[in-house]
Amino acid sequence: MTIPNFITIMRFLLVPAIIYALINDNREWALICFVVAGVSDGIDGFIARHFNQRSELGAYLDPMADKLLLVSVFVVLGYMGELPLWLVVAAVSRDALIVAAVLLSTIMGQPVAMKPLFVSKANTAVQIVLAIVVLAELAFEMVFGPSRALLVAASGLLTVASAAAYLVQWLRHMADDDQNARS
């Protein structure tokens, strides 16, 4: 097992710790674990790229760990009333639609290689910053001014834009494969 894959698996294991900490009102611990998970994501990517430790398993595990972390934290923060329900529904639905599209195209014999789009990377970055801001506000019992509202709006817009971009990419892929199959 490569070092980046090990780090990614450790990130998977941090998710229940973060959720447990939030549910049990240990907000400082939740913030620390979330930041550690975020930093570990950067570290495993750096190691994979710079020390030639990329793997096919890592290519699947890394985005799964990211999504599990963000979706779990968003759902719990939404349940706690710290994130608007519409944003939680949008973020979770976007990820579910992407997974469904990949599965459907695979079942139909037209597997699609989902490469992260810039808008998707921007969306993930804003969601991570939003989660950190909310967790920090909870941990330190303070408010960072209008930053949360701005991040919620940006996250909502980027979530919709990202979902639309992936949908367009997927529809083109399916149409191209249909054209190739008829030729």
SEZADO-822892 format. One line per field, with one value per residue: residue number from 1; residue in one letter; x negated, y negated, z negated of N, C-alpha, C in turn. Coordinates in Angstrom, 2 decimals. Layout:
N
nr	[NUM; ...]
rest	[a; ...]
n.x	[X; ...]
n.y	[Y; ...]
n.z	[Z; ...]
ca.x	[X; ...]
ca.y	[Y; ...]
ca.z	[Z; ...]
c.x	[X; ...]
c.y	[Y; ...]
c.z	[Z; ...]
//
This chain:
183
nr	[1; 2; 3; 4; 5; 6; 7; 8; 9; 10; 11; 12; 13; 14; 15; 16; 17; 18; 19; 20; 21; 22; 23; 24; 25; 26; 27; 28; 29; 30; 31; 32; 33; 34; 35; 36; 37; 38; 39; 40; 41; 42; 43; 44; 45; 46; 47; 48; 49; 50; 51; 52; 53; 54; 55; 56; 57; 58; 59; 60; 61; 62; 63; 64; 65; 66; 67; 68; 69; 70; 71; 72; 73; 74; 75; 76; 77; 78; 79; 80; 81; 82; 83; 84; 85; 86; 87; 88; 89; 90; 91; 92; 93; 94; 95; 96; 97; 98; 99; 100; 101; 102; 103; 104; 105; 106; 107; 108; 109; 110; 111; 112; 113; 114; 115; 116; 117; 118; 119; 120; 121; 122; 123; 124; 125; 126; 127; 128; 129; 130; 131; 132; 133; 134; 135; 136; 137; 138; 139; 140; 141; 142; 143; 144; 145; 146; 147; 148; 149; 150; 151; 152; 153; 154; 155; 156; 157; 158; 159; 160; 161; 162; 163; 164; 165; 166; 167; 168; 169; 170; 171; 172; 173; 174; 175; 176; 177; 178; 179; 180; 181; 182; 183]
rest	[m; t; i; p; n; f; i; t; i; m; r; f; l; l; v; p; a; i; i; y; a; l; i; n; d; n; r; e; w; a; l; i; c; f; v; v; a; g; v; s; d; g; i; d; g; f; i; a; r; h; f; n; q; r; s; e; l; g; a; y; l; d; p; m; a; d; k; l; l; l; v; s; v; f; v; v; l; g; y; m; g; e; l; p; l; w; l; v; v; a; a; v; s; r; d; a; l; i; v; a; a; v; l; l; s; t; i; m; g; q; p; v; a; m; k; p; l; f; v; s; k; a; n; t; a; v; q; i; v; l; a; i; v; v; l; a; e; l; a; f; e; m; v; f; g; p; s; r; a; l; l; v; a; a; s; g; l; l; t; v; a; s; a; a; a; y; l; v; q; w; l; r; h; m; a; d; d; d; q; n; a; r; s]
n.x	[-0.85; -0.54; -1.95; -0.33; 2.21; 2.55; 2.69; 5.05; 6.92; 6.75; 7.95; 10.56; 11.19; 11.22; 13.63; 15.92; 15.04; 15.13; 17.89; 18.91; 17.77; 19.04; 21.76; 21.64; 21.13; 18.49; 16.94; 14.47; 12.75; 13.93; 13.38; 10.55; 10.05; 11.26; 9.65; 7.20; 7.88; 8.25; 5.67; 4.25; 5.24; 4.05; 1.38; 1.25; 1.78; -0.40; -2.56; -1.90; -2.11; -4.74; -6.48; -6.04; -3.93; -1.39; 1.68; 4.08; 6.03; 5.82; 6.71; 9.41; 10.08; 9.32; 11.06; 13.43; 13.07; 12.90; 15.51; 17.10; 16.30; 17.03; 19.80; 20.81; 20.16; 21.53; 24.21; 24.56; 24.04; 26.14; 28.31; 27.90; 28.69; 26.90; 26.14; 27.91; 30.80; 31.42; 28.94; 27.54; 29.12; 28.75; 25.94; 25.59; 27.31; 26.11; 23.69; 24.78; 26.09; 23.93; 22.58; 24.63; 24.83; 22.32; 22.47; 24.72; 23.82; 21.78; 23.18; 24.61; 22.67; 21.02; 18.75; 17.67; 14.98; 14.58; 13.27; 12.00; 13.48; 12.64; 14.58; 15.69; 13.56; 13.26; 15.72; 15.50; 13.36; 14.53; 16.60; 15.11; 13.81; 16.09; 17.10; 14.97; 15.08; 17.66; 17.31; 15.21; 16.44; 18.32; 16.61; 15.09; 16.99; 17.81; 18.44; 17.70; 18.33; 19.89; 18.95; 19.80; 22.37; 21.69; 20.05; 21.90; 23.64; 21.83; 21.07; 23.52; 24.05; 21.79; 22.16; 24.48; 23.55; 21.43; 22.77; 24.32; 22.28; 21.05; 23.23; 23.63; 21.17; 21.42; 23.74; 22.82; 20.79; 22.32; 23.91; 21.93; 20.87; 23.15; 23.37; 20.98; 21.48; 23.48; 22.20]
n.y	[1.17; -2.21; -5.24; -7.60; -6.33; -5.12; -7.41; -8.51; -6.55; -6.88; -9.36; -8.68; -7.39; -9.50; -10.74; -9.55; -10.27; -13.06; -13.50; -12.24; -13.90; -16.35; -15.69; -15.16; -17.60; -18.48; -20.65; -21.85; -19.67; -18.55; -20.55; -20.49; -17.85; -18.02; -19.93; -18.58; -16.44; -17.84; -18.92; -16.55; -15.63; -17.37; -16.69; -13.94; -14.15; -15.71; -13.98; -11.83; -13.01; -14.15; -12.14; -10.06; -8.23; -7.66; -5.92; -3.62; -2.81; -4.87; -6.99; -6.55; -6.34; -8.81; -11.03; -9.91; -9.90; -12.64; -13.47; -11.96; -13.06; -15.85; -15.68; -14.34; -16.14; -18.43; -17.46; -16.96; -19.54; -20.86; -19.54; -20.44; -23.00; -24.85; -25.18; -26.13; -24.27; -24.00; -24.26; -22.04; -19.98; -20.54; -20.17; -17.46; -16.22; -16.89; -15.41; -12.83; -12.66; -12.75; -10.36; -8.56; -9.03; -8.16; -5.44; -4.65; -5.10; -3.24; -0.83; -0.87; -0.24; -2.25; -3.47; -6.28; -8.47; -10.32; -13.34; -15.78; -18.94; -22.44; -24.13; -22.37; -21.83; -24.38; -24.58; -22.55; -23.60; -25.98; -24.85; -23.48; -25.62; -26.95; -24.98; -24.94; -27.59; -27.61; -25.53; -26.67; -28.99; -27.79; -26.37; -28.39; -30.06; -32.44; -34.95; -35.33; -37.74; -38.70; -36.55; -33.84; -33.90; -34.84; -32.75; -30.65; -31.49; -31.53; -28.84; -27.63; -28.65; -27.67; -24.94; -24.41; -25.27; -23.49; -21.00; -21.35; -21.61; -19.07; -17.54; -18.40; -17.56; -14.79; -14.19; -14.84; -12.93; -10.55; -10.94; -11.07; -8.46; -7.05; -7.87; -6.82; -4.11; -3.66; -4.04]
n.z	[0.00; 0.86; -0.54; -0.16; 0.18; -2.31; -3.94; -2.91; -3.67; -6.41; -6.51; -5.86; -8.24; -10.00; -9.58; -11.02; -13.57; -13.55; -13.15; -15.42; -17.36; -16.80; -17.26; -19.96; -21.02; -21.10; -19.86; -19.35; -19.01; -16.75; -14.86; -14.85; -13.95; -11.42; -10.15; -10.22; -8.54; -6.15; -5.73; -5.51; -3.11; -1.28; -1.75; -1.02; 1.70; 2.56; 1.98; 3.65; 6.21; 6.31; 5.55; 7.16; 6.49; 7.32; 7.72; 9.08; 7.29; 5.39; 6.97; 6.99; 4.25; 3.04; 3.98; 3.04; 0.26; -0.20; 0.56; -1.21; -3.63; -3.33; -2.69; -4.95; -7.04; -6.16; -6.24; -9.02; -10.07; -8.83; -10.02; -12.60; -12.27; -11.41; -8.81; -5.87; -4.94; -2.21; -0.98; -1.92; -0.84; 1.90; 2.20; 1.43; 3.26; 5.71; 5.58; 5.41; 7.87; 9.64; 9.00; 9.68; 12.45; 13.36; 12.63; 14.16; 16.80; 16.88; 16.50; 18.86; 20.61; 21.45; 20.10; 18.25; 17.82; 15.17; 14.81; 12.62; 12.85; 13.27; 12.08; 10.30; 8.59; 7.51; 6.24; 4.29; 2.80; 1.77; 0.28; -1.65; -2.96; -3.91; -5.69; -7.54; -8.51; -9.73; -11.63; -13.11; -14.07; -15.76; -17.50; -18.72; -19.64; -18.29; -15.75; -12.38; -11.04; -7.96; -6.54; -6.58; -5.38; -2.83; -1.94; -1.97; 0.07; 2.26; 2.28; 2.86; 5.46; 6.87; 6.50; 8.00; 10.52; 10.90; 10.91; 13.22; 15.16; 15.04; 15.81; 18.48; 19.56; 19.19; 20.69; 23.28; 23.54; 23.47; 25.74; 27.73; 27.55; 28.28; 30.94; 31.97; 31.62; 33.46; 35.82]
ca.x	[0.00; -1.34; -1.76; 0.89; 3.41; 2.66; 3.17; 6.45; 7.70; 6.81; 8.93; 11.86; 11.41; 11.48; 15.02; 16.76; 14.56; 15.66; 19.34; 19.10; 17.43; 20.11; 22.98; 21.41; 20.86; 17.07; 16.73; 13.04; 12.21; 14.45; 12.61; 9.18; 10.07; 11.57; 8.45; 6.23; 8.31; 7.96; 4.21; 3.80; 5.60; 2.98; 0.14; 1.24; 1.66; -1.79; -3.41; -1.57; -2.64; -6.17; -7.29; -5.55; -3.20; 0.00; 2.18; 5.48; 6.84; 5.82; 7.52; 10.80; 10.25; 9.16; 12.30; 14.46; 12.82; 13.29; 16.96; 17.64; 16.03; 17.84; 21.23; 21.11; 20.11; 22.65; 25.47; 24.63; 24.18; 27.51; 29.16; 27.71; 29.21; 25.78; 26.13; 29.29; 31.22; 31.35; 27.55; 27.22; 29.81; 28.08; 24.61; 25.74; 27.94; 25.09; 22.80; 25.56; 26.33; 22.67; 22.38; 25.65; 24.47; 21.17; 22.97; 25.59; 23.02; 21.05; 24.16; 24.99; 21.51; 20.38; 18.12; 17.17; 13.89; 14.93; 12.12; 12.50; 13.52; 12.23; 15.70; 15.86; 12.48; 13.62; 16.84; 14.97; 12.57; 15.45; 17.29; 14.16; 13.66; 17.35; 17.13; 13.99; 15.62; 18.76; 16.74; 14.44; 17.41; 18.88; 15.57; 14.62; 18.18; 17.68; 18.99; 16.73; 19.02; 20.73; 18.24; 20.59; 23.42; 21.05; 19.60; 23.10; 24.08; 20.84; 21.17; 24.76; 23.86; 20.81; 22.76; 25.36; 22.71; 20.68; 23.71; 24.66; 21.11; 20.91; 24.35; 23.32; 20.07; 21.94; 24.64; 21.97; 20.15; 23.32; 24.30; 20.79; 20.80; 24.28; 23.01; 19.93; 22.08; 24.29; 21.32]
ca.y	[0.00; -3.43; -6.19; -8.40; -5.53; -4.99; -8.70; -8.63; -5.66; -7.55; -10.43; -8.01; -7.09; -10.74; -11.17; -9.24; -11.03; -14.42; -13.44; -11.94; -15.11; -17.34; -15.22; -15.24; -19.00; -18.72; -21.38; -22.07; -18.42; -18.43; -21.48; -19.98; -16.66; -18.44; -20.58; -17.50; -15.73; -18.72; -18.98; -15.23; -15.55; -18.05; -15.93; -12.72; -14.57; -16.14; -12.78; -11.05; -13.67; -14.44; -10.95; -9.05; -7.20; -7.64; -4.58; -3.59; -2.78; -6.23; -7.85; -6.35; -6.56; -10.21; -11.80; -9.32; -10.39; -14.06; -13.58; -11.44; -14.07; -17.04; -15.37; -14.04; -17.38; -19.27; -16.91; -17.20; -20.99; -21.18; -19.02; -21.33; -24.32; -25.74; -25.40; -26.08; -22.97; -24.00; -24.05; -20.64; -19.18; -20.78; -19.55; -16.00; -15.82; -16.99; -14.26; -11.63; -12.66; -12.40; -8.92; -7.87; -9.15; -7.27; -4.07; -4.41; -4.99; -1.96; 0.24; -0.93; 0.12; -3.47; -4.06; -7.66; -8.82; -11.63; -14.12; -16.97; -20.20; -23.59; -24.61; -21.39; -22.08; -25.64; -24.25; -21.80; -24.53; -26.87; -24.04; -23.23; -26.88; -27.15; -24.06; -25.41; -28.81; -27.23; -24.80; -27.61; -29.83; -26.96; -26.02; -29.56; -30.83; -33.77; -35.09; -35.98; -38.73; -38.18; -35.53; -32.61; -34.14; -34.91; -31.40; -29.87; -31.90; -31.06; -27.38; -27.31; -28.94; -26.74; -23.59; -24.34; -25.37; -22.24; -19.96; -21.61; -21.32; -17.62; -17.03; -18.67; -16.66; -13.42; -14.09; -14.81; -11.61; -9.54; -11.18; -10.67; -7.01; -6.59; -8.12; -5.85; -2.78; -3.57; -4.13]
ca.z	[0.00; 0.93; -1.63; 0.05; -0.07; -3.76; -4.45; -2.51; -4.54; -7.72; -6.36; -5.99; -9.65; -10.72; -9.38; -12.19; -14.74; -13.41; -13.36; -16.85; -18.12; -16.59; -17.93; -21.40; -21.37; -21.27; -18.61; -19.12; -18.48; -15.39; -14.03; -14.74; -13.07; -10.06; -9.61; -10.00; -7.33; -5.01; -5.53; -5.04; -1.69; -0.56; -1.90; -0.20; 3.10; 2.77; 2.00; 4.85; 7.41; 6.29; 5.29; 8.10; 5.76; 7.76; 7.95; 9.53; 6.07; 4.85; 7.83; 6.58; 2.81; 2.63; 4.10; 2.16; -1.09; -0.20; 0.60; -2.46; -4.66; -3.15; -2.78; -6.36; -7.83; -5.72; -6.76; -10.46; -10.29; -8.44; -11.09; -13.76; -11.93; -11.15; -7.35; -5.37; -4.41; -0.74; -0.57; -2.21; 0.17; 3.19; 2.19; 1.40; 4.52; 6.77; 5.48; 5.73; 9.32; 10.31; 8.81; 10.47; 13.87; 13.61; 12.57; 15.30; 18.02; 16.79; 16.74; 20.27; 21.43; 21.93; 18.91; 18.39; 16.91; 14.60; 14.40; 11.92; 13.60; 12.46; 11.27; 9.22; 7.62; 6.82; 5.36; 3.15; 1.98; 1.05; -0.73; -2.74; -3.71; -4.62; -6.84; -8.53; -9.14; -10.63; -12.76; -13.93; -14.80; -16.83; -18.47; -19.45; -20.02; -17.71; -14.40; -11.49; -10.21; -6.87; -5.76; -6.44; -4.39; -1.51; -1.58; -1.67; 1.41; 3.23; 2.33; 3.58; 6.89; 7.42; 6.50; 9.17; 11.72; 11.03; 11.32; 14.62; 15.98; 15.12; 16.60; 19.88; 19.94; 19.23; 21.85; 24.47; 23.57; 23.82; 27.14; 28.57; 27.56; 29.08; 32.34; 32.32; 31.67; 34.68; 37.00]
c.x	[-0.90; -1.04; -0.53; 2.18; 3.63; 3.21; 4.65; 7.34; 7.82; 7.85; 10.36; 12.20; 11.66; 12.94; 15.90; 16.33; 15.11; 17.15; 19.63; 18.83; 18.53; 21.37; 22.85; 20.93; 19.39; 16.58; 15.27; 12.40; 12.67; 13.65; 11.19; 9.14; 10.35; 10.35; 7.37; 6.60; 8.00; 6.48; 3.70; 4.14; 4.51; 1.67; 0.14; 1.16; 0.25; -2.71; -3.16; -2.20; -4.15; -7.06; -6.78; -4.86; -1.71; 0.41; 3.64; 6.41; 6.94; 6.68; 9.01; 11.02; 10.23; 10.43; 13.44; 14.31; 13.23; 14.80; 17.59; 17.47; 16.96; 19.33; 21.61; 21.15; 21.26; 23.97; 25.60; 24.79; 25.58; 28.50; 29.09; 28.28; 28.12; 25.57; 27.57; 29.59; 31.09; 29.93; 27.14; 27.85; 29.12; 26.74; 24.71; 26.33; 26.94; 24.19; 23.53; 25.81; 25.07; 22.41; 23.38; 25.31; 23.31; 21.64; 23.84; 24.79; 22.23; 21.99; 24.54; 23.82; 20.80; 19.69; 17.52; 16.06; 14.18; 13.65; 12.63; 12.40; 13.09; 13.35; 15.95; 14.79; 12.76; 14.74; 16.35; 14.17; 13.49; 16.20; 16.38; 14.00; 14.92; 17.43; 16.16; 14.51; 16.72; 18.21; 15.94; 15.37; 18.01; 17.84; 15.17; 15.75; 18.06; 18.29; 17.97; 17.43; 19.85; 20.09; 19.07; 21.66; 22.84; 20.59; 20.79; 23.58; 23.12; 20.92; 22.42; 24.61; 22.90; 21.34; 23.64; 24.54; 21.94; 21.59; 24.07; 23.50; 20.90; 22.02; 24.09; 22.22; 20.58; 22.86; 23.86; 21.30; 21.13; 23.75; 23.18; 20.70; 21.96; 23.97; 21.98; 20.51; 22.89; 23.43; 20.78]
c.y	[-1.24; -4.33; -7.06; -7.61; -5.34; -6.27; -8.89; -7.75; -6.26; -8.68; -9.86; -7.80; -8.35; -11.18; -10.80; -10.01; -12.45; -14.44; -13.18; -13.18; -16.16; -16.95; -15.35; -16.61; -19.27; -19.40; -21.66; -20.85; -18.22; -19.32; -20.95; -18.79; -17.05; -19.09; -19.53; -16.72; -16.55; -18.78; -17.65; -15.03; -16.21; -17.27; -14.69; -13.05; -14.98; -14.92; -11.98; -11.67; -13.75; -13.22; -9.75; -7.89; -7.24; -6.19; -4.67; -3.57; -4.18; -7.19; -7.71; -6.74; -8.04; -11.03; -11.24; -9.83; -11.85; -14.21; -13.08; -12.46; -15.26; -16.76; -15.11; -15.30; -18.31; -18.77; -17.20; -18.69; -21.46; -20.74; -19.92; -22.72; -25.33; -26.01; -25.33; -24.74; -22.91; -23.73; -22.60; -19.74; -19.33; -20.05; -18.03; -15.51; -15.86; -15.76; -12.96; -11.54; -12.28; -10.90; -8.13; -7.90; -8.22; -5.81; -3.73; -4.24; -3.69; -0.80; 0.30; -0.60; -1.08; -4.17; -5.43; -7.86; -10.23; -12.30; -15.38; -18.21; -21.33; -24.05; -23.66; -21.58; -23.35; -25.38; -23.53; -22.73; -25.45; -26.09; -23.76; -24.48; -27.17; -26.25; -24.51; -26.65; -28.45; -26.49; -25.72; -28.53; -29.06; -26.69; -27.21; -30.49; -32.29; -33.77; -35.85; -36.94; -38.08; -37.03; -34.27; -32.79; -34.20; -33.53; -30.49; -30.19; -31.38; -29.54; -26.95; -27.51; -27.94; -25.30; -23.41; -24.38; -24.08; -21.10; -20.12; -21.26; -19.82; -17.00; -17.22; -17.72; -15.23; -13.23; -14.04; -13.44; -10.54; -9.70; -10.76; -9.15; -6.41; -6.75; -7.09; -4.44; -2.58; -3.56; -2.79]
c.z	[0.00; -0.26; -1.39; -0.21; -1.57; -4.38; -4.11; -3.38; -5.94; -7.68; -6.45; -7.47; -10.49; -10.61; -10.57; -13.44; -14.71; -13.71; -14.83; -17.70; -17.98; -17.36; -19.45; -21.87; -21.70; -19.98; -18.32; -18.49; -17.04; -14.44; -13.81; -13.78; -11.63; -9.41; -9.33; -8.73; -6.09; -4.70; -5.00; -3.56; -0.84; -0.60; -1.02; 1.29; 3.46; 2.90; 3.28; 6.09; 7.41; 6.04; 6.10; 7.38; 6.10; 7.97; 8.41; 8.32; 5.46; 5.65; 7.51; 5.11; 2.43; 2.80; 3.25; 0.73; -1.22; -0.28; -0.68; -3.58; -4.52; -3.30; -4.24; -7.21; -7.45; -6.29; -8.25; -10.76; -9.87; -9.50; -12.33; -13.51; -11.63; -9.66; -6.87; -4.72; -2.89; -0.25; -0.80; -1.16; 1.53; 3.25; 2.24; 2.73; 5.67; 6.76; 5.85; 7.24; 10.09; 10.20; 9.65; 11.96; 14.22; 13.60; 13.78; 16.59; 18.04; 17.08; 18.22; 21.21; 22.03; 20.75; 19.20; 17.37; 16.41; 14.11; 13.72; 12.81; 12.68; 11.54; 10.09; 8.14; 6.82; 5.83; 4.10; 2.23; 1.16; -0.03; -1.92; -3.60; -4.52; -5.85; -7.92; -9.25; -10.14; -11.86; -13.69; -14.72; -15.97; -17.92; -19.34; -19.89; -19.58; -16.31; -13.57; -10.53; -9.12; -6.09; -5.56; -5.36; -2.97; -1.03; -1.26; -0.26; 2.49; 3.38; 3.09; 5.08; 7.54; 7.46; 7.73; 10.46; 11.97; 11.49; 12.80; 15.55; 16.13; 15.95; 18.09; 20.37; 20.10; 20.44; 23.16; 24.63; 24.03; 25.28; 28.09; 28.67; 28.35; 30.57; 32.82; 32.45; 32.95; 35.93; 37.42]
//
